[in-house]
Amino acid sequence: MRGLFVTATDTGVGKTEVCCALLRAARARGLDLVAAKPAQSGHAPGEASDAERLARAMDGCEPVGAICPYTFAAPLAPAVAARVEGREVSFARVLEAVRALAARHAAVLVEGAGGLMTPLTARETYADLAVALGLPVLVVARAGLGTVNHAVLTVEALRARGLAVAGVVLNRAGPGGDPSEPFNAAEIERLSGARVIASLPWEIDIARESRLADLLAEVKF
């Protein structure tokens, strides 16, 4: 399987925006890259879900149901949201959905939910999914204060599981910054040895950010 697993240091750090930007940029360059979102939760009525946004970014070449086999209403980790609704997430079904996409396309971009240790099923976390798929992992982290600790811990957890770290993307998830931002990338690289391949400013639509060409050049699918 060719592709990339995208995780984050937390929820709400802009992981979906980065994934959509990568999809658009890759497809504009002729790479048949598609997205997989194994589970999504907390979808607000009237707003596009993560899976719908990913589908648009890949020109609708796959239906939302193929991209995302599980959708839950409550804004909770998928395993918890499933339990609240009296349902259960099947790890086998998730793997089957991702592998089916990979079989039909040149590469697949698998977007997790929240951080690496977020519970996906009653038994497995997204870390277990990353291991099962064996894809290199891109870490999306906040740009501001606190990101060094979260990013380095995530990189260490990935490497402890034998996973290749494709790099770290720092993303400003809101319009405000803080004094730590000029220093965070260097500190993450120094402490983890992982490459910070992009530091993205806040944009309403990150897909228009001009640095995405550089981001794509650094990320290998």
C-alpha positions as CSV (number, residue, x, y, z in Angstrom):
1,M,0.0,0.0,0.0
2,R,1.3,3.4,-1.0
3,G,0.2,6.5,1.0
4,L,0.4,8.4,4.2
5,F,-1.3,8.3,7.6
6,V,-2.1,11.7,9.1
7,T,-2.4,12.0,12.8
8,A,-2.4,15.0,15.2
9,T,-1.3,16.0,18.6
10,D,-4.9,16.9,19.6
11,T,-8.3,17.6,18.2
12,G,-9.0,20.9,16.4
13,V,-5.4,21.5,15.1
14,G,-6.3,21.6,11.4
15,K,-5.7,18.0,10.4
16,T,-8.5,17.9,7.9
17,E,-7.5,21.3,6.4
18,V,-4.0,20.0,5.9
19,C,-5.3,16.7,4.4
20,C,-7.6,18.6,2.0
21,A,-4.7,20.8,0.9
22,L,-2.5,17.8,0.3
23,L,-5.3,16.1,-1.7
24,R,-5.8,19.1,-3.9
25,A,-2.2,19.7,-4.5
26,A,-1.4,16.1,-5.2
27,R,-4.3,15.7,-7.7
28,A,-3.4,18.9,-9.4
29,R,0.0,17.3,-10.1
30,G,-1.5,14.2,-11.5
31,L,-1.2,11.9,-8.5
32,D,-4.2,9.7,-8.0
33,L,-4.4,10.3,-4.2
34,V,-7.6,9.6,-2.3
35,A,-8.6,10.0,1.3
36,A,-9.8,7.6,3.9
37,K,-11.5,8.8,7.1
38,P,-12.2,5.6,9.1
39,A,-14.6,7.3,11.5
40,Q,-15.9,10.8,12.2
41,S,-17.9,12.1,15.1
42,G,-19.5,15.3,16.2
43,H,-20.8,16.2,12.8
44,A,-23.0,19.3,13.2
45,P,-26.2,19.4,11.0
46,G,-25.9,21.9,8.2
47,E,-22.1,21.8,8.1
48,A,-19.9,19.8,5.8
49,S,-18.5,16.8,7.6
50,D,-14.8,16.0,7.5
51,A,-15.5,13.1,5.0
52,E,-17.5,15.5,2.8
53,R,-14.7,18.0,2.7
54,L,-12.2,15.3,1.8
55,A,-14.5,14.1,-0.9
56,R,-14.7,17.6,-2.4
57,A,-10.9,17.9,-2.2
58,M,-10.5,14.8,-4.3
59,D,-13.0,15.9,-6.9
60,G,-15.7,13.5,-5.8
61,C,-13.9,10.5,-7.2
62,E,-15.2,8.3,-4.3
63,P,-18.5,8.5,-2.4
64,V,-18.5,9.7,1.2
65,G,-19.6,6.2,2.3
66,A,-16.4,4.7,0.8
67,I,-14.2,7.3,2.4
68,C,-15.8,7.0,5.9
69,P,-17.5,3.8,7.0
70,Y,-18.5,5.2,10.4
71,T,-20.2,8.5,11.3
72,F,-21.4,9.4,14.9
73,A,-23.4,12.4,16.2
74,A,-21.7,12.9,19.5
75,P,-18.4,14.9,19.6
76,L,-16.6,12.0,21.3
77,A,-13.8,9.6,20.4
78,P,-15.2,7.1,17.8
79,A,-15.2,4.1,20.3
80,V,-17.0,6.2,22.9
81,A,-19.5,7.7,20.5
82,A,-20.3,4.2,19.1
83,R,-20.9,3.0,22.7
84,V,-23.3,5.9,23.4
85,E,-25.2,5.0,20.2
86,G,-25.3,1.3,21.0
87,R,-23.0,0.5,18.1
88,E,-19.5,-0.9,17.7
89,V,-16.7,0.0,15.3
90,S,-15.2,-3.1,13.6
91,F,-11.4,-2.9,13.1
92,A,-11.7,-5.4,10.3
93,R,-14.3,-3.3,8.5
94,V,-12.0,-0.2,8.8
95,L,-9.1,-2.1,7.4
96,E,-11.2,-3.4,4.5
97,A,-12.4,0.1,3.6
98,V,-8.9,1.5,3.5
99,R,-7.4,-1.4,1.6
100,A,-10.3,-1.2,-0.9
101,L,-9.5,2.5,-1.6
102,A,-5.8,1.7,-1.9
103,A,-6.5,-1.1,-4.4
104,R,-8.5,1.3,-6.7
105,H,-6.1,4.3,-6.5
106,A,-2.4,5.0,-6.7
107,A,-2.1,6.2,-3.1
108,V,-4.3,6.7,0.0
109,L,-4.2,9.5,2.6
110,V,-5.6,8.1,5.9
111,E,-6.8,10.7,8.3
112,G,-7.2,9.8,12.0
113,A,-9.4,11.5,14.6
114,G,-7.9,13.6,17.3
115,G,-4.5,12.3,18.5
116,L,-2.7,9.1,18.0
117,M,-4.0,7.3,21.1
118,T,-7.7,8.2,20.5
119,P,-9.8,5.1,20.9
120,L,-11.1,3.9,17.5
121,T,-12.8,0.6,18.6
122,A,-13.5,-1.0,21.9
123,R,-10.0,-2.5,21.7
124,E,-7.9,-0.6,19.2
125,T,-6.6,3.0,19.0
126,Y,-5.6,5.0,16.0
127,A,-2.0,4.0,16.8
128,D,-3.0,0.3,16.2
129,L,-4.6,1.3,12.9
130,A,-1.3,3.1,11.8
131,V,0.6,-0.1,12.7
132,A,-1.8,-2.3,10.8
133,L,-1.5,-0.2,7.7
134,G,2.2,0.3,7.9
135,L,2.2,3.7,6.3
136,P,4.6,6.6,7.1
137,V,2.9,9.1,9.5
138,L,2.6,12.8,9.2
139,V,2.0,14.7,12.5
140,V,-0.1,17.9,12.5
141,A,0.5,20.0,15.6
142,R,-0.5,23.4,16.9
143,A,1.9,26.2,16.1
144,G,1.8,27.8,19.6
145,L,2.7,27.2,23.2
146,G,2.6,23.6,24.3
147,T,3.2,22.1,20.9
148,V,6.8,21.0,21.6
149,N,5.8,18.6,24.3
150,H,2.8,17.2,22.4
151,A,4.7,16.9,19.1
152,V,7.7,15.2,20.7
153,L,5.6,12.7,22.7
154,T,3.7,11.8,19.5
155,V,6.9,11.2,17.5
156,E,8.2,9.1,20.3
157,A,5.0,7.0,20.5
158,L,5.2,6.5,16.7
159,R,8.8,5.4,16.7
160,A,8.2,3.0,19.7
161,R,5.7,1.2,17.4
162,G,8.2,1.0,14.6
163,L,6.4,3.5,12.4
164,A,8.3,5.9,10.1
165,V,7.7,9.6,10.8
166,A,7.2,11.5,7.6
167,G,7.5,14.8,9.4
168,V,5.6,17.4,11.4
169,V,3.4,20.2,10.2
170,L,2.8,23.1,12.5
171,N,-0.5,24.8,11.8
172,R,-1.9,27.9,13.4
173,A,-5.5,26.9,14.0
174,G,-6.7,30.5,14.7
175,P,-5.9,34.1,13.9
176,G,-3.9,34.8,17.1
177,G,-0.2,33.8,17.7
178,D,2.1,33.7,20.8
179,P,5.8,34.4,21.5
180,S,6.7,30.7,21.3
181,E,6.0,30.3,17.6
182,P,9.3,31.5,16.2
183,F,11.1,28.9,18.4
184,N,8.9,25.8,18.3
185,A,9.9,24.2,15.1
186,A,13.6,24.2,16.0
187,E,12.9,22.8,19.5
188,I,10.7,20.0,18.0
189,E,13.5,19.1,15.6
190,R,16.2,19.2,18.3
191,L,14.3,17.0,20.7
192,S,12.7,14.5,18.4
193,G,14.9,14.4,15.3
194,A,11.8,14.7,13.2
195,R,11.7,17.2,10.4
196,V,9.3,20.1,10.7
197,I,8.4,20.4,7.0
198,A,6.0,23.3,7.2
199,S,4.8,26.0,9.5
200,L,1.5,27.2,8.2
201,P,-0.2,30.6,9.1
202,W,-3.9,30.7,9.8
203,E,-6.0,30.9,6.7
204,I,-9.8,30.6,6.3
205,D,-9.1,28.2,3.4
206,I,-5.6,26.6,4.0
207,A,-5.8,25.1,0.5
208,R,-5.0,28.5,-0.9
209,E,-1.8,28.9,1.2
210,S,1.1,29.3,-1.3
211,R,3.4,27.1,0.8
212,L,1.5,24.0,-0.1
213,A,3.7,23.4,-3.1
214,D,6.7,23.1,-0.8
215,L,4.7,20.9,1.6
216,L,3.8,18.5,-1.1
217,A,7.4,18.3,-2.3
218,E,8.6,17.2,1.1
219,V,5.8,14.6,1.8
220,K,6.3,11.4,-0.1
221,F,3.2,9.2,-0.8
